[in-house]
């Protein structure tokens, strides 16, 4: 099939490259001229395992093309995916500026029937708005259909997730089964379960899924905090829970909380959307409050371990991205914690395998280190805030020789507590 993708962020680029790999002819469109030039030379604008080879291969085969021209990008395509950002506004609601702008330009550029598929996460009420924008922007009486097809890609594992989806959700207007069948055919090679729903149902599947993941993280962090008080090891507690098939072990790893570009944004958006429809989602608000508490508790633990004062203390930080396997620092709790450290007057020296360049544009007045061991030099304490595997393999003996004070606060439970304490460290994990 001929397919167009509007937006070349994580979702758009992975989806476009993945569909091209399945044998489709795909045009990816973006307004960023520099980004498109780089993509046409197989230069990926962010770190995502396996994506560079996928893009390079399909460019060479002629199945994947990039352009800044919307007219060129959609001319031959029957299916157009909208995959632009919907960041949170200050009040928590989703900012639909990019989605509306794309709809306006699509209406002007469409010359024949198109299926407009929204992959961007948008609140209930967006589809009637986009439909109206498309109708008002059209130059002629061209027919179109609008479909919801939410994405479930995890940054760092997005390529794998595209080719091994847990489900495909297709939300259509009533009586549009033939439209759904076209998308089913497009995704058929992935051999995933397909659920056809109404548009609002599909939107709520996305929000409910992300918010439930946030709920699990906050729940296990609450259990971890109780474990610290009563003397239990939360990792053994979670292991015991995981044998229950009703619970499993996904998103039950205690730490500094949930961050990143999706969970916090979608949780706030669902809270705001609920309020707009006259419902006070108090339980969802408590999840957000618990996450804020978890961030602050990291600073409290550090201050307790260092005598209550962080002023002019040298603090090493390992990990800047919101998770391992990506260079994304958007809504990274590590960055939040660093800002709190700076407010306390601490001197921060930080390292991350992939997120250094992105972090430099967001935070000032800290030392960015070129190697993990540089962040340890003369440090009063080390905070491990992202679970990069290389941190787990760093020699404790080498760590101790570099640090001024053998204190480790492991915010992701990456290291072995018994080993660290046996090597002479004061070690504090989460719930351990």
N, C-alpha and C positions, 0 to 999 in steps of 0.2 A: 504494500500500500504506500501511498504518498502521504507523508505526515509532516506537520510543522510544529515546532516547539517555540513558544514565545517566552524568553527568559533563559539565561544560561548560568543560573546559580546551581547549587547542589542538585536540586530536583530536576530542573530543566535539562542540564547537561548530561546527567546520568541517564535520564529517561530517553533523551535523544540518541545518545550513543548506544544504549541498550536496544532500542527499537531498530537502529541501523544494523546492529549485530544480528538481529533476527531476520534480516533480509529486506527491510523496508527502505525506501528512499526518504531521508529525513533532512529537512531544513531547520536549522536553529537560528532564531532571530534575537538580536539584542541591540539596544540603542548605544551601548558602549563601543565606540569604534576601535579603541585600543584593544579591548578584550577580544573582539572579533578578529582583528589582525593576528593576535597571538594564537587564537584557536585555529585559524587557518594554517598556522605553522606548527600545529600540534603542541602548543604550550598551554597547559592547564592552569587556570587562574587560582586554583586552590589545591590543597593536598587531599587526595582521595585514592586509597589503594586500588591499583589496577585500572584506573580510569584513563591514564595517559596512553597505555597500550591500546585500549579499546577505541579511543578517539583516533589515534594515529592509524590503526589498521583500517577503520571504516572511511577515513579521509582518503587513503590511498585507493581503496576499492570504489570510491565515488558514491558511496551510499550515504555519506554524511557531509553536509555543507553548512557553512556559516555566513550570515549576512546581516547588515544593519538595515536593509530594505525590507519592510514588512510586505510590500506588494510583491517583491520577488520571492520572498520566503513562503508566501501562502498561495501563490498563483496556481500551482499544480496539485495542491493538497486538498483532500476532502476532509481530513481530520486536523483540527488545530487545537493544540494543548496550550492553555495559559498556565504558566508556572513562574509567575513573578512573586516578589515578596509582599507579605502583608504584616509588617511590623506592628508592634503594639504602640498605641498612642499613650499619652501620659495618663489618661484615665483608665487604660486597660483595654479599650475596644480596639479591634483590628483596623489598621489604616488601609483603606481600599483604594488609595490614590493611584497606585500602579495598575491595579486591575481595571479601574474605570478608564484610565488613559489608554490601555491596550484595547478595551472594548470600543472606544471612540475611533481609534485608528483602524481597527478591524472593519468596523462598519463602512468606513470610507474606502477601504481597499478591496473588499469582497466583490468579485465579479460574477460568481456563481454560487451554488449551494455549498454551505460549509457546516460541518459539525464542530461546534465550539465546546471543548472539554476543559473544565476548570480543575486543575490539579492543586492550585493554591488553596491554602486553608482559609476559608471565608465563613463568616457567621450566617445564620439563617436570615433571610431577607436580601442576601446579595444577588441571588439568581434573578429574581424579578427586576432588580435594579440594572443588572448587566443586560438583560433582555431588552429593557426599555432603552438603554444607551445604544445598543446595536440597532434597534429599529429606527431611532431618531438620527443615527449617523449614516445610515445607508443612503446611497445616492439613487438606487433603483429598487424595485420590488423583488429583492432576492431573498429566497427562503433560507432558513438556517434552523438548526436544533442546538439546544444547550444541554450539557450533560455534566454531572459531578463524578469525578474519578479521583478520590483522595489518594495521596501517596503515603507509604509507610516505610520510607527509607531511613536507615540509621546512618548518620555520618560516620565515616571510617569503615563501614560495612555496606555502603550504598550499592556498590556494583554487585556484590553477592546478593543483597536483598532484591535487586531488580530481577535477577535471573532465578531467584528462589523465593518468590512471594508467598506469604502465608495465606493471602486471599486477594482477590480483585473485587473492588466494590464499584458498581456502576449504577449511578442514580439518574433516572430519567423522568421526564414529565409523563403523566398518565397517557396510556395508549401509544407509547413510543417504543414498542418492543423491537421493531426493525432497526431502530437506532442502536439499541443495546446489543443487538446481534452483530453489528459491524465491529463494535469494540471487543466483543467476545472473540471474534475471529482474529482481531489484531493481537490479542494477548494469549490466544490459544496455545502457541508454542511453549509457553511457560508452564502449562499443565497445572495451574493453580485453581483452587476452588473459586467460583465466581458467584457473587451475590448481587442480584439485581433488585434495586429498591427505588423508592421515590427519592427526589433530590434532597429533601430535608433529612430523610433517614440517613442518606450517605454522608451528609455533612456532620450529623450527630455521631455517626460511627467514628469518624476521625477525631472529633473533640473528646468523645467519651474514652477512646483508646488512650490518647495521650494523657488525659487527666487521671485515668486509672493508674498509669505507670507512675505519675507523680505521686499519687496516693500511696503506692507501694513503697516508694523511696522514703516518704515522710513517715510511714508506719514503721519501717525497719529502723529508721533513725531514732524514733521514740523508744522502741524496744532496746536499742543499743544504749541509750542514755539510762534506761532503767537497769540494764545489765551492769553498767559501770557502778551504779549505786549499791546493787546487791551482791556484786562480786562474781557475776557470770560472764562467760565468754560468748558474745553475740554470734560469732562465727559458728560455734558449735550449736547454738540455738537455731540459727538459720538452716544449718545442715539437717538438724532434726526435723524442722518444718518441711524441708524440701522433699522428703519421702512421701508426703501426702500429695497425691496427684491433683487434689483440688487446689493446692497452693503453688507447687513447683518452686523454682528458685530464681526465676527471672526478676530483675529489678528489686532484689532483696539483698543488696550489698550495701551495708551502712557506710556513711562517709560524710562529706561536708554539705550534702544536699543535692538537689537537682538543678542544673543550669542549662546552658545551651540555647539555641535559637527557637526551640519549639515548645518544650514543656511549660516553662513559665509563661510564655506568650499565650499559648492556647488555654492555659488555666485562667489567666486574667481575662481573656476574651470570653470564655464561657461564663465566668462570673458576671461580667458586664452584660452579656447577652441575656442571661437569666434576669437581671435587674430590669433590663429594657422590656421584658415580657411580664414584669410584675412579680418575680419570684426572688426571694432572698436566699441565695445559695450559701448558707452559713457554713455547711460542712466543707465546701470547696474553699472558702475563705480560710478555714482553720488549717488546711493543707499548706496554703501559701504562708500563713503565719508560722507554722512549724518549720518551714524551709528557712525563713528569715532567722528564726531562733538558732537553727543549726549552724548557720554562718557565723553568728555572733559568738556561739559557744566555742568556736575554734580560737578566737581571740582571748576569751576568758580563760581557757585552759593554758594558753601560752603565758598570759600574765601571771597566773597562779604559779606556774613552773619557774618563772623568772623574778619572783619576788614582788609582783604587782606593778612593775614599771618596765615599759618597753622603750622609753626615750633613749635614743642614741645606741640602742642595742642592735647588733648586726644579726639579721635574720636571713638565713638561706631559704630559698623557695625552689622546690622542684615541681614543675608543672604549671603551665599558664593556660592551656586550652581547656575547654569544658569537659573533654574526655580524651582518652588516648586514641590514636589513629586518625587525627584530624589536625588541621592548623587553625581551626575556628575558635576564636576567643569571645565571640558574641555571647553576652550573658554568662560568661565564665565566672563561677563563684571564686575561683582562684584570683581573678582580677579584683573582685569585690574585697576579698580578704587582704590583698596587697594594699588596697586603698585604705582600709581600716588600720593596717599596720603603719602606713604613712601618717595617718591622723594621730596616731599615738607617738609619733616621732621616731619610729624605728628606721634603721637603715637596711633596706632590702636589696639583696643580690639574688637574681632569679635566673633560672635556666629552663628551657623547654626544647625538646628535639625538633619541633615543627612550628611552634607558634610565636617565635621571637619577633619576626618582622611585623606581624599583625599587632602584637602586644605593644610594640614601641610606639605605634600611632595612637594608642589609647591611654597609656600611663607614662608619666614623667617622673623624674627625680628618684629613680631606682637604678641600680646597676644591672645591666643585662649581660649575662655571662655566656661565653662561647662554649663552655663545657660544664658538665654537671659538677665536677670537682671544684671548679672555680667558685661556684655558689656556696661551697662549704668553708672556704678559707676564712679563718678567724670568726666563724659564726657562733653566736651564743645558743642558737637552736636551728634545727632544720624542720621546715614544714613540707611534707609531701602532699601535694594537692591534686595531682593527676596521676593515674595509674599506668604510666608508661613502663613497659616490661624492663627496659634497660635500668631503671631505678632499682628494681628488685635484685638485680645482679651486681650491684655496686658493692665493692668489698667493705665490710664494716670496719676492718682494721685500717684501711686507707681513709675511710670517713673519719675515724677517730683522730688520726694524726693531723688532719686538716682543720678540724673544728676546735674552737676555744673551749666549748662546753659540750659534752657528749649527751645532748638532749635532742630527741627526735619526736615530733608530733606527726604521726602518720594519719593523715585525713582520709586515706582510701584503703587502709588496712592492707598495705602492699607487702610489708615485711613480716618476718616471723618474730613475735614478741619475745619468746623464750631465748632465741638466738641473740637478739639484740641486747637483752638484759644480761645474758651470759657473757657478752663481749664488753660489758661495762657501761652500757647506755642507759640513760633514763628514757624509757620508751612509753609513749602514750598513743594508743590507737583510738578507734571509735567503738565503744562498747566492749573493750577488752581489758 
